[in-house]
Amino acid sequence: MEEGFTPPSHPPPLLTNGQILSFAAQGHMNFPLPSQLQQSYKKVFETANQFFAQANETKSKLYPNPEGRPEVGYTNNVGEKQYLTLRCRTHPDMDLEKHVRDAWHDTGMLLLRVLVDLAYAMGLADPDQVWDPVLDGCLTLPGSEEESTTTIFRVFEYEPLSGVAESHVDIGLLTLCVCQGDGLQVQHLTNEGPVWKDVEGPTLLAASALQSLTGMKVRAGRHRVVANPKGRSSIIFALRPSLRHEIDLRVYGGGISTSPKEFWGKHTSARYNINASANERERQKDAILKRKEKTMKYAEGTLEKVVG
């Protein structure tokens, strides 16, 4: 080694300038995985298939879903899909969780590199460390519920000709989608307007919290799931912000002046869960609509008082 040589302070960029610009504008990109991570996801699919093949009572007992909340445990939307949501380790000796642990860690490290590349491109201060506080505890599978964050790892099994998910954007920072079978489509912007495209392999999506934090410098990737006559399986790793620290979110360039907890609470309250059952989705949509109407009436009443 030549004397006086100083090694770089961070890994080389993962994305090219062209990829960064395209991802920021479109909100999605084809995202080939390293061979080791491909193997980790293959093992997760294999052990998840074994899990889903069990009786519903067994699955629900292993991974309870209190009050039918889609954000935790095993969920069965009859006639649509079944899925398992992991937020922390609960059965560390199970092969499924061992493989999820490996995939979670390697995916987390990879997505951190994407965020660092975006930080450099946006000219954020201290780009190598700027995301650390908002990702505290998110990059490895937490050991307990008390250590868990908003980040989730979810495995889906869709029924043939069903399990459709309407057009939406995710609520976190970044989402990696790894699919077996067709059905996932992304909205791609063209000069003639948006078009729907089938994904080609693992796909990275920018999510709405990242869009808000960066002041729209990164567009949230709109996507949907269409029916597949053969059914399909998919895995998503949804990297979402940690709420452990009181940090100044304005450092990400979007002018967000609230605390992380306030930001996340407001951000999620105006959205319904796309993976809830059909009846629950309609209930959530109706509740959101009523809240919006109530807010509008309050604003109109306040304006009348000011004008009067």
matplotlib code that plots the C-alpha trace (Angstrom):
import matplotlib.pyplot as plt

x = [0.0, 1.3, 2.3, -0.2, -3.1, -6.4, -9.1, -12.6, -14.9, -17.8, -18.5, -18.5, -21.9, -24.3, -26.3, -25.2, -26.2, -28.7, -30.2, -30.5, -32.2, -34.6, -35.5, -36.1, -38.4, -40.2, -40.2, -39.4, -36.5, -35.5, -33.2, -31.1, -30.0, -26.5, -26.3, -26.2, -29.3, -31.0, -30.4, -31.7, -35.0, -35.2, -34.9, -37.6, -40.0, -39.4, -39.9, -42.9, -44.5, -44.2, -45.7, -48.7, -49.4, -50.3, -53.8, -55.0, -55.3, -51.6, -50.5, -52.6, -51.3, -47.7, -48.2, -51.3, -52.9, -54.6, -57.8, -57.2, -54.5, -52.8, -49.5, -48.6, -48.7, -50.6, -53.6, -56.0, -58.2, -60.4, -60.6, -57.9, -54.6, -52.8, -49.7, -47.3, -46.0, -42.8, -41.7, -39.4, -38.2, -40.7, -39.7, -35.9, -35.4, -37.7, -35.9, -38.3, -37.2, -33.5, -33.8, -35.8, -33.1, -30.5, -32.6, -33.6, -30.0, -28.6, -31.6, -31.3, -27.6, -28.4, -31.2, -29.1, -26.6, -29.4, -30.4, -26.8, -26.6, -29.7, -28.3, -25.2, -27.3, -29.5, -26.6, -27.6, -25.2, -23.2, -24.7, -22.9, -24.6, -27.6, -30.0, -28.6, -31.0, -34.1, -33.0, -31.9, -33.1, -34.5, -31.7, -31.7, -34.6, -35.3, -35.0, -38.3, -41.6, -40.1, -37.2, -39.3, -39.7, -42.2, -40.2, -41.7, -40.9, -44.0, -44.6, -47.7, -49.4, -52.1, -55.0, -55.4, -57.5, -57.7, -55.6, -55.8, -54.3, -55.5, -53.2, -51.3, -48.0, -46.4, -46.1, -42.4, -39.0, -38.2, -39.8, -38.1, -40.5, -39.4, -42.0, -42.7, -45.3, -46.7, -49.1, -47.1, -47.2, -45.6, -46.8, -44.2, -44.2, -43.8, -44.2, -47.6, -48.7, -48.4, -48.5, -48.6, -45.7, -45.1, -42.1, -39.0, -37.5, -36.9, -38.2, -37.3, -40.1, -39.7, -42.4, -44.5, -42.5, -39.4, -41.3, -42.4, -39.1, -37.2, -39.8, -40.9, -37.3, -38.0, -41.4, -43.2, -43.6, -47.2, -47.9, -50.7, -51.3, -53.4, -55.0, -52.8, -54.6, -51.9, -51.7, -48.4, -46.1, -44.2, -42.0, -41.8, -39.2, -40.7, -38.0, -39.8, -38.6, -37.5, -39.3, -36.6, -35.0, -36.1, -34.4, -34.7, -36.4, -35.7, -32.2, -33.8, -34.8, -38.5, -39.2, -40.8, -40.6, -42.6, -41.1, -40.7, -43.6, -45.9, -44.8, -45.4, -48.8, -50.1, -48.6, -50.3, -53.6, -54.8, -54.2, -56.1, -54.4, -54.3, -53.8, -56.8, -59.9, -62.3, -64.8, -62.1, -60.6, -64.0, -64.5, -61.1, -61.8, -65.1, -63.5, -60.8, -63.4, -65.5, -62.4, -61.6, -65.2, -65.1, -61.8, -63.2, -66.4, -64.3, -62.1, -65.2, -66.7, -63.5, -63.3, -66.9, -66.1, -63.0, -64.9, -68.0]
y = [0.0, 3.4, 5.6, 8.3, 6.5, 7.0, 4.5, 5.9, 6.6, 4.8, 2.0, 3.0, 4.1, 1.3, 3.2, 5.1, 8.8, 7.7, 5.1, 7.7, 10.2, 7.6, 6.2, 9.7, 10.5, 7.2, 5.9, 2.4, 0.5, -3.1, -4.2, -7.3, -9.0, -10.3, -14.1, -14.6, -12.5, -14.4, -17.6, -16.1, -15.2, -18.6, -20.2, -17.9, -18.8, -22.5, -22.4, -20.0, -22.5, -25.1, -22.7, -21.8, -25.5, -26.0, -25.8, -22.2, -23.0, -24.0, -20.9, -18.6, -20.2, -19.8, -16.2, -14.7, -11.7, -9.8, -8.2, -9.0, -6.3, -6.8, -5.3, -8.4, -12.2, -14.5, -13.1, -15.1, -13.0, -15.9, -16.1, -13.5, -14.2, -15.3, -13.6, -13.6, -10.3, -10.3, -7.4, -9.3, -12.7, -14.8, -18.4, -18.0, -21.8, -22.1, -22.3, -19.7, -17.0, -18.0, -17.3, -14.1, -12.9, -13.4, -11.8, -8.9, -8.0, -8.2, -6.3, -3.6, -3.1, -2.9, -0.4, 1.7, 2.1, 3.3, 5.9, 7.1, 7.4, 9.5, 11.6, 12.4, 13.2, 15.6, 17.2, 16.4, 17.2, 14.2, 11.8, 8.7, 9.1, 11.2, 8.2, 6.5, 8.0, 7.3, 3.7, 2.8, -0.8, -1.2, -2.9, -6.2, -8.4, -7.2, -9.8, -9.0, -7.0, -4.3, -3.8, -3.8, -0.7, 0.2, -1.9, -5.2, -8.3, -9.9, -13.0, -13.4, -16.3, -15.1, -17.2, -17.8, -15.1, -13.2, -11.3, -8.1, -4.9, -1.6, 1.2, 2.6, 3.7, 2.3, 4.2, 3.8, 4.8, 2.0, -1.3, -4.3, -6.6, -10.1, -12.1, -15.7, -15.4, -12.5, -9.8, -6.9, -3.9, -0.4, 2.9, 4.2, 7.8, 8.6, 11.7, 10.4, 9.9, 7.1, 3.4, 0.2, -2.1, -5.7, -5.8, -7.7, -9.4, -7.9, -4.3, -1.4, 1.1, 4.5, 5.0, 8.0, 8.8, 9.2, 11.4, 13.7, 13.8, 14.8, 17.4, 15.5, 15.1, 11.4, 10.3, 7.5, 4.5, 3.8, 0.1, -2.5, -6.3, -7.8, -11.3, -14.2, -17.3, -19.5, -17.5, -16.1, -15.7, -12.6, -11.1, -7.5, -5.9, -2.5, -0.3, 2.3, 5.0, 4.3, 6.3, 5.9, 9.3, 12.9, 14.2, 17.2, 15.8, 19.0, 17.6, 15.5, 18.6, 18.4, 21.0, 18.5, 20.2, 17.7, 14.9, 11.5, 10.1, 13.0, 12.8, 9.0, 9.3, 11.9, 10.2, 6.9, 8.1, 9.4, 6.0, 2.7, -0.7, -2.2, -5.7, -5.6, -7.7, -6.2, -5.2, -3.8, -1.8, -0.2, 0.6, 2.3, 4.2, 5.4, 6.5, 8.5, 10.1, 11.2, 12.6, 14.6, 15.9, 16.9, 18.7, 20.6, 21.6, 22.9, 24.9, 26.3, 27.3, 29.0, 30.9, 32.1, 33.5, 35.3, 36.8, 37.6]
z = [0.0, -0.9, 2.1, 2.9, 1.2, 3.1, 2.4, 1.5, 4.4, 2.8, 0.2, -3.5, -4.8, -5.4, -8.0, -11.1, -11.5, -14.2, -11.9, -9.1, -11.4, -12.8, -9.4, -7.9, -10.9, -11.2, -7.7, -8.8, -10.3, -11.2, -8.4, -9.1, -5.9, -5.0, -5.2, -1.4, -1.0, -3.8, -1.9, 1.3, -0.4, -2.0, 1.4, 2.9, 0.0, 0.7, 4.4, 4.0, 1.6, 4.3, 6.9, 4.7, 4.0, 7.7, 9.2, 9.8, 13.5, 13.7, 11.8, 13.9, 17.1, 16.0, 14.9, 16.5, 15.0, 17.8, 16.8, 13.2, 12.7, 9.4, 10.7, 12.8, 12.7, 10.4, 8.4, 6.1, 3.8, 2.6, -1.1, -1.6, 0.1, 3.2, 4.6, 7.5, 8.9, 11.0, 13.1, 15.5, 16.4, 18.3, 17.3, 16.8, 16.4, 13.4, 10.0, 8.6, 11.1, 10.7, 6.9, 7.5, 9.9, 7.2, 4.4, 6.7, 7.6, 4.1, 2.6, 5.3, 4.5, 0.8, 1.2, 3.5, 0.6, -1.6, 0.9, 1.2, -2.6, -2.5, 0.3, -1.8, -4.8, -2.8, -1.2, 2.3, 5.2, 6.4, 3.8, 5.2, 8.6, 8.0, 8.0, 11.1, 13.7, 11.6, 10.9, 14.5, 15.1, 11.6, 9.8, 11.7, 12.8, 16.3, 19.1, 20.8, 20.4, 22.8, 20.4, 17.2, 15.0, 12.3, 9.7, 8.6, 6.6, 5.0, 2.9, 0.8, -0.9, -3.3, -4.5, -8.3, -10.0, -6.7, -4.2, -6.2, -4.7, -6.1, -7.1, -4.1, -2.7, 0.4, 3.6, 4.6, 3.2, 0.8, -0.1, -1.8, -3.6, -4.5, -6.4, -7.6, -10.4, -12.3, -11.0, -9.6, -11.8, -11.4, -12.8, -15.2, -16.3, -20.0, -22.2, -23.2, -19.5, -17.0, -18.1, -16.1, -16.5, -15.3, -13.0, -14.2, -11.2, -7.8, -7.6, -5.3, -4.6, -3.0, -0.4, 0.8, 4.0, 1.9, -0.6, 2.3, 4.1, 1.0, -0.1, -3.2, -4.5, -4.6, -5.9, -4.2, -6.5, -7.4, -7.9, -7.9, -8.0, -10.8, -10.8, -11.9, -13.0, -11.4, -8.1, -6.9, -3.9, -2.9, -0.2, 0.8, 3.1, 4.1, 5.5, 7.7, 10.0, 13.6, 16.2, 18.9, 18.7, 18.8, 15.7, 13.4, 10.3, 8.4, 7.7, 4.9, 2.9, 3.1, 5.8, 8.2, 11.6, 13.7, 15.8, 14.1, 16.2, 15.2, 11.6, 11.4, 13.2, 10.8, 7.8, 8.5, 9.9, 6.5, 4.8, 4.8, 4.9, 1.4, 2.9, 5.2, 4.2, 1.7, 4.5, 6.7, 3.8, 3.1, 6.8, 6.9, 3.7, 5.1, 8.4, 6.5, 4.4, 7.4, 9.1, 6.0, 5.8, 9.5, 9.0, 6.0, 7.8, 10.8, 8.3, 6.6, 9.9, 11.0, 7.7, 8.1, 11.6, 10.3, 7.3, 9.4]

ax = plt.figure().add_subplot(projection="3d")
ax.plot(x, y, z, "-o")
ax.set_aspect("equal")
plt.show()
